[in-house]
Amino acid sequence: MRIAIIGYGGMGGYHGRLLRQYCGGDPEYPVELAGIYDISSERAAAARAEGIFAYESSERLMADDSVDAVLIATPNDVHAQYVERAAAAGKHIICEKPVGLGLSQAEHMYACAESAGVVFEVHQNRRWDDDFLTVKNIYDHREHIGDVYRIESRVMGGNGIPGDWRKRAAQGGGMMLDWGVHLIDQMFEMVKGAVVSLHCEYSYIYGEEVEDGCRLSVRFENGTEYLIVIATDCFINLPRWQLYGTEGTAQIADWDLSGGIVRPVVRRDEHIAGIRAGNGFTRTMAPRVGDSIIKSPLEIVRARPFEFYKNFAAACAGDELPAVRKEQVLRVSALMEAAQRSAQSDEVIKERI
Ligand SMILES: NC(=O)c1ccc[n+]([C@@H]2O[C@H](COP(=O)([O-])OP(=O)(O)OC[C@H]3O[C@@H](n4cnc5c(N)ncnc54)[C@H](O)[C@@H]3O)[C@@H](O)[C@H]2O)c1
């Protein structure tokens, strides 16, 4: 399967390196890089300098019969037009997340691919992140911390909104479309059943026209609470993940997967030593110590590398279904739209999603 990349910036370059270094020639990963197209002559020159074929125009790329699939890694506002053209040219399509600027655009993109009979898969790659798979394993197996009833998923940076188009609403900027889409996709991969209510707040610390962070609280019909926090103004981070279960707490502190699991041994109040705290005394807020807790390390779950490309190639060959399915992508888009409505109105949205 020969794939051409459209948009050879940060993420297009990342895909290009993976496709060239690891996938080309390996029968387990039957995908290879055909070339790239970027609207910027500088980026095209950079590709050529790396020995990658750069198409002079997107028309040339679309007309090249040796290209089986395109991978769209442009700013978010131009995903849809390339999906339309690639589908019309009979190419299978990988589209970077977020699929488009909203639910109706996403539906239109899927309709284009369906009527052309091509595979269309959105690159929701963070389903295969080791930190997520590790947390999902804790969630799925109650022997770790019992039944998980609250989940906190945070990504925190201190660099503001990077680049130019990510700061512009018309180009699909803002942290909800940038990171919210990943964290919501992970949430739906983990917690089953319908969402029944949500509340979202956007932050505008840097005064850009789009949100530079958000805080999204979601409640599922089974009672699970799920908090998503995205920040770009933070120089001391809270943990990437914190899970509260009926029999313990699990934490992943950062991308390096440091953290662990703590389970209480006894829950009878008389065993809890109090501490001095500030100008007072507390047993309620005293940390559990000694033999009243059992600490255990995280059982790290690692993804098989490049699972996404492999699945995409198998889907194009008709051997597998795309791992990232239409109904999942549309559900994430629907939740993002509800979160945006909540952020604008400052109201709790009570809808089944
Ligand atoms: N899945 C992930 O982990 C992940 C990570 C980063 C970015 N992304 C996604 O990848 C896409 C690109 O993000 P980025 O960080 O690489 O942005 P970027 O600004 O680094 O790169 C975008 C590239 O697209 C080119 N471009 C702009 N308009 C174009 C057009 N009309 N036709 C062809 N090329 C055009 C630009 O010249 C630039 O080289 C976005 O959709 C983003 O959300 C995904």
The ligand as an SDF file (V2000), in Angstrom:
LIG
                    3D

 44 48  0  0  0  0  0  0  0  0999 V2000
   -2.6520   12.5020   16.0430 N   0  0  0  0  0  0  0  0  0  0  0  0
   -1.7400   13.2460   16.6310 C   0  0  0  0  0  0  0  0  0  0  0  0
   -1.0840   12.8400   17.5880 O   0  0  0  0  0  0  0  0  0  0  0  0
   -1.4930   14.6330   16.1100 C   0  0  0  0  0  0  0  0  0  0  0  0
   -0.4420   15.4240   16.6150 C   0  0  0  0  0  0  0  0  0  0  0  0
   -0.2310   16.6860   16.0600 C   0  0  0  0  0  0  0  0  0  0  0  0
   -1.0730   17.1450   15.0510 C   0  0  0  0  0  0  0  0  0  0  0  0
   -2.0960   16.3650   14.6140 N   0  0  0  0  0  0  0  0  0  0  0  0
   -3.0000   16.8330   13.5460 C   0  0  0  0  0  0  0  0  0  0  0  0
   -2.2510   16.9040   12.3370 O   0  0  0  0  0  0  0  0  0  0  0  0
   -2.6820   18.0130   11.5420 C   0  0  0  0  0  0  0  0  0  0  0  0
   -1.4990   18.9120   11.2610 C   0  0  0  0  0  0  0  0  0  0  0  0
   -0.9830   19.4060   12.4780 O   0  0  0  0  0  0  0  0  0  0  0  0
    0.5500   19.8420   12.5960 P   0  0  0  0  0  0  0  0  0  0  0  0
    0.8530   19.9840   14.0220 O   0  0  0  0  0  0  0  0  0  0  0  0
    1.3840   18.9170   11.7780 O   0  0  0  0  0  0  0  0  0  0  0  0
    0.4890   21.2570   11.9000 O   0  0  0  0  0  0  0  0  0  0  0  0
    1.6950   22.0130   11.1770 P   0  0  0  0  0  0  0  0  0  0  0  0
    1.3140   23.4270   11.0990 O   0  0  0  0  0  0  0  0  0  0  0  0
    2.9890   21.6290   11.8260 O   0  0  0  0  0  0  0  0  0  0  0  0
    1.7130   21.3640    9.7030 O   0  0  0  0  0  0  0  0  0  0  0  0
    0.6810   21.5740    8.7700 C   0  0  0  0  0  0  0  0  0  0  0  0
    1.2870   21.5150    7.3710 C   0  0  0  0  0  0  0  0  0  0  0  0
    0.2320   21.5800    6.4220 O   0  0  0  0  0  0  0  0  0  0  0  0
    0.6480   22.4610    5.3790 C   0  0  0  0  0  0  0  0  0  0  0  0
   -0.5720   23.0080    4.7360 N   0  0  0  0  0  0  0  0  0  0  0  0
   -1.3430   24.0320    5.1710 C   0  0  0  0  0  0  0  0  0  0  0  0
   -2.3770   24.2060    4.3310 N   0  0  0  0  0  0  0  0  0  0  0  0
   -2.2460   23.2730    3.3590 C   0  0  0  0  0  0  0  0  0  0  0  0
   -2.9870   22.9570    2.2080 C   0  0  0  0  0  0  0  0  0  0  0  0
   -4.1170   23.6140    1.8690 N   0  0  0  0  0  0  0  0  0  0  0  0
   -2.5450   21.9370    1.4170 N   0  0  0  0  0  0  0  0  0  0  0  0
   -1.4030   21.2750    1.7140 C   0  0  0  0  0  0  0  0  0  0  0  0
   -0.6590   21.5350    2.7840 N   0  0  0  0  0  0  0  0  0  0  0  0
   -1.0810   22.5190    3.6070 C   0  0  0  0  0  0  0  0  0  0  0  0
    1.4970   23.5040    6.0680 C   0  0  0  0  0  0  0  0  0  0  0  0
    2.3530   24.1490    5.1340 O   0  0  0  0  0  0  0  0  0  0  0  0
    2.2470   22.6780    7.0850 C   0  0  0  0  0  0  0  0  0  0  0  0
    3.4700   22.1780    6.5840 O   0  0  0  0  0  0  0  0  0  0  0  0
   -3.8120   18.6740   12.3350 C   0  0  0  0  0  0  0  0  0  0  0  0
   -5.0380   18.1800   11.8990 O   0  0  0  0  0  0  0  0  0  0  0  0
   -3.5410   18.2390   13.7630 C   0  0  0  0  0  0  0  0  0  0  0  0
   -4.7050   18.2120   14.5610 O   0  0  0  0  0  0  0  0  0  0  0  0
   -2.3000   15.1200   15.1080 C   0  0  0  0  0  0  0  0  0  0  0  0
  1  2  1  0
  2  3  2  0
  2  4  1  0
  4  5  1  0
  4 44  2  0
  5  6  2  0
  6  7  1  0
  7  8  2  0
  8  9  1  0
  8 44  1  0
  9 10  1  0
  9 42  1  0
 10 11  1  0
 11 12  1  0
 11 40  1  0
 12 13  1  0
 13 14  1  0
 14 15  2  0
 14 16  1  0
 14 17  1  0
 17 18  1  0
 18 19  2  0
 18 20  1  0
 18 21  1  0
 21 22  1  0
 22 23  1  0
 23 24  1  0
 23 38  1  0
 24 25  1  0
 25 26  1  0
 25 36  1  0
 26 27  1  0
 26 35  1  0
 27 28  2  0
 28 29  1  0
 29 30  1  0
 29 35  2  0
 30 31  1  0
 30 32  2  0
 32 33  1  0
 33 34  2  0
 34 35  1  0
 36 37  1  0
 36 38  1  0
 38 39  1  0
 40 41  1  0
 40 42  1  0
 42 43  1  0
M  CHG  2   8   1  16  -1
M  END
$$$$
